[in-house]
Amino acid sequence: MKYVVYGAGAVGGVIGGLLHQAGHPVTLVARGAHLAAMRSGGLRLDTGAGVAEVAAPATDTAARVSWSEDTVVVLAVKSHQAAEALADLRNHAPPDIAIVCATNGIATEQAALRLFGRVYALCVMLPSTHLDPGLVVAKCHPTPGILDIGHIPGGTDALTAVVSADLRSAGFVSEERPDILAWKRRKLVVNAVGDVGALFGRDDAGRHLAERVRVEAEAALAAAGFHVVTQAADDERRGDALKLRDTVASISGNSLRQSLSRGLDSEIDYRAGEIVLLGRLHGTPTPANEAIVAATRDLTSTGGDPRRLDARVVLDALDQQQRGAK
């Protein structure tokens, strides 16, 4: 199998780099200074085994990819960048190409299905960072991540078997999941809760706010009639497989924190914002998640430091709003 990793940042860079090291043909798609660095010196892949140079082909568009019948696209851009990436793929990739969505949230798969008939999903548990051009860091060792795959809208097939096997050969833990979206919905809740910690820290007020976010998310998903794997099942799946490397464990936080630290637009509309959307569609209040979206948008526009945000201010506003609604 040949792989085109569209979006060779933190997640895509680690996936593509390790697949390439395992002997699988990989083309990396990236932009800007990151692409320039990869073209001049290869992708630098920092793992527990050291820093390696990945000399895989790199480009900025699907138009420059050498497509073949045995090529699979791993779509690893941020969710708010997926529409542009999918449009590029629609214009230049074969119409029957398989698209594997290694994205956060639960919206990209549906967007991909509008344009392509063969769509798959990865549930990504892969702590990683990308802060410097040409460099991606896998924060866990010896297992870099858990990447379960399934077909959309459900089931497994020959491609999920091959991709899962290739991921295992590259050092990842991977299983085929016929109910992959149920796992990605749980990951949506995990991300929303984690984003509270990224924005406000983990003091008592932050933990209280995170719990409100979780409860709202569970209610919104239930109101939508979605099947979601339990938190216990997710915890069991993670187990103790992902061990943070001591030297990089504290670097940069989660993907939302990384976007804010680099002054980039974030995918918050597809994290807590997805929960807000479900709540509005199905009549379930999500004020805590709305507050997370608003705080993130404010930080994106002002460039403020997330560590200065006080969860108590948000909790007081939510309590006041709740009293006013009675």
N, C-alpha and C positions, 0 to 999 in steps of 0.2 A: 504494500500500500504506500502511496505517495501522499504527503501531507502539505497543505498550504495553511500555515498558521497566520490568520488575518488578525493582526493586532499583537505584535510581539513585545508587549510590555511585561509587567510583573508576572502575570499568569501565563500569557501566551509565550513569552520568552523562555520561561522555565519548561513548559510543555514541549515547545519546539526544540529547545536546546537539548533536552534529555532524549527526545525521540531521535534526533540527529546523532547523538553520541551512541545510541543503541543500534545504529546502522540503518535507520529508516530515512529515505529521501525526504527532505523538508525544505520548503521555501517560506521565508519569513516576510511578512508585509508590515511595514511600519512607515513612519513619517518623520520629517524634520531632522533635528540634530541626532536623534536616536538612530535613524536610518543612515545618516552620514557616518556616524561612528561605526556602525556595523559594516558598512561598505569599505571603510578604510582599515579596520582592524578586526573584523568579525564580531560576533556577539560574545561578550564576556559573561560567562555563566558561573556564578559563585555558589558553590554547594559545600556540604560538609567534607567533600573530597578535595576541596581547593577551588581555585579559579581557573577555568578552562576557556579556551578560545573556540567558539563554534563557527566554523567556516561554511555556513549554509548560505545559499543564494538569498539575497534580500532585495526587495523592491517596494514601491509605494502604491502599486495599483495591480488589480487583477489582469489588466491588459498585458502585463509583461510576464505573466506566469506561463510556463510550458504545461498546458493542460493535457491530461490523458484520461483514459477510461477508469484507471485505478487510482484517481486522485480524490482525496477527501479534504474538505475545508473545515478547519477548526476555527470557528469565529470567536475570538477572544478580546474583542474591543469592549469598551464600556458600553452599557446598555443604551445611553443617550447618543452614542455614535453608531449604533447598529444600522440605522436607516441608510446612512451614507455608505457604509460598507456593503450592505446588501444590494444597494443600487449599483455599485461598482461591479459586484459579482454578477448581477443580472445582466449587465451590459457586456461582460467579457468572459464569464465562465460558461461551460456547457450547461444547457438547461436542465439536464438530469443529474447534475453534480449533487453529491451528498453534503449537506450543511450540518455540522455538529456545533451546537451553540454552547460554548463554554463561558456563558455570560451570567451575571447576577440577575435576580428578579425572575419574572415568569412571562415577560412580554415579548422577548426576542423570538422565541420559537413561533409564536403566532405571526409575527411580522415576516419571518422567513417563509412560512407556509403560504403567504400571499404571492411569493415569487418563485418558490421552488417546491417540487413535489416530494423530495426526499429530505426530511428534516429530523434531526436527532438532538438530544440534550445531554450535556454533562452536568452532573451535580459536583461543583468544584469545591473541594476543601483543600486549599493549597496556600498556606501562608507564604507570602513572597513580597518583594519590594522592587520598585524601579524608580530610582530618584536621579540617577546620573545617566547621560547618554551612553548607549552601548553596553550597559551593565544591568543585569537582573540578578536577584539574590533569592535563592531558595532558603527559607528560614528554618526548615525542618530537616533532620537527618537521623537515621539513614533513609527513612521513607519521606520523600519530599511532599507527597500529597495523596489524597483519596479522590479518584475521578471515576465515579460510576456513570454508566451510559445507558440510555434507552431510546427507543423509537418514539416519535411523535405522530399520533396522539397517544400511543401506548404499545407495549409489546417489545420484543427483541427480534433480531434477524441475523443474517449472515454477517452484515456489516458491523453490528454491535459486537459480535463475537471477535471479529478480526481487530477492531479498534481497541477493545478491552485487552486483548492479548498483547497488542503492540505497546499499550500503555504499561502493562505489567513488565514487559521486557525492558522498558525504560526506567523501571524502579518504582513506579506508582502502584498503589493499591487500587484495583479496579474490578468492579463486577457489573454484569448486565442487570438492568432493573426494568421490568415491564411496566412499573408504575413510577417512572422517573420523575414525572411532574409532582407527584406527592412528596418526593424528597426535595425537589427544588422549592416547593412551597414552604417546607420546614426551614430550608436555608434562607428564604426570604425573611422569616420571623427572626432567625438567628442574626441576620445582618442588621435588621432594624434595631434589635436590642443592642447589638455591638456598637452601632452608630451612636447610641446615647453615651456609651463610655468614651468613644472617640471625641465627642463634642464637649462633654461635661465632666468627664472623669468618673471615678468609681467610689465616691463618698456615699453616705447614706441617702442624700437627696438624689444623687445620680442613680443609685440602685432602685429607689422608689419610682423615679421617672421611667427607668427601663422596664420595670414591672408593668406600669400602665401601658407602655407601648406594646408589650407582649400580649397583655390581655386583650387590647383592642385588635391586634393583628389576628389572634385566634378567633375572635368574634366575627371579624370581617370575612375571613376565609370560610368560616362555618356558614355565615349568611349567604355566601356565594355558592354554597353547596359543594365546595371543593374537598376532595380527600387530601389529608395532610398526615404524613407519618408522625408519630408521637415524638415528643422530645426525648423520651427514654430510648426509643429506637435509634434516633439520631446520635444520642450519647453512646449507645452501644456500638454503632457503626464506627464512630471516631475512636472509641476505646483509648488505648495509649499508643496508637500507631504514629501520631504526629508529635515528635519530640523536638521542641525548639532548640536550636543551636545557641549555646551560651553567648557566643560572640555577636550574634545578630538579633537576639530575642527582643530587645527593647527598641529596635530601629523602626521609626516612622509610623507604627500603629497599623490600623486596617486600611483598606483601599480608599475609603472616604477620607480618612485623615491624610493619606498620601496625596490625594487630589488637591485638598485644601492647602497642604504644605507647599505644593508646587504652583499654587495660584491658578489651578485649572478648574474648569466647570466640572461639576460632579454628576453622578448618576442618581442623586437622591430622589428624583421623581420616579425612579424604578425600584426604590428600596422602601423607605417609609411612605413615599409618594404613591406607590402601588397599593399600599394598604389604605391610604386615604381614598384613592379611586374606588377600590372595592367597597369601602364604607359608603361612599356617595351613591354608588350604583345599587346598593342593597339596603340602604336605610339604616346603617350602623354607624353611630358616632365614633370618630377617631381624632379627638382633639389633641391628644398627646403626640400622635404621629404628625398631625398638622403642625404642631409646634416644632418638631424636629426638622421638618421640611423648611419651615420659615427661618429657623436659626441657621440652617445650612446655606440657604439662598443669601441671607444677610452676610454671612462670612465670605461667601464667594464674591459678593459685590464690594465688600469693604476691605477684604484681606486681613481680617482680624485673627487673633490667636484663639483657637478653640479652648485652650486651657483656661482662658479667662471667663468663660461662660459659667453661670451659676444656675444649677438645676433648681435651686430653691425658688428663684424668680419665676421660672416656668411653672413649677408646681403651684405657687401662690396664684398665678394667673389662671391656671386650670381650675383650681378650687373656687376662685371668684366667679369664673364663667359658669361653673356647675351650680353655684348658689343662685346666680342670676337666672338660670334656666328653670328653677323650681317655682 
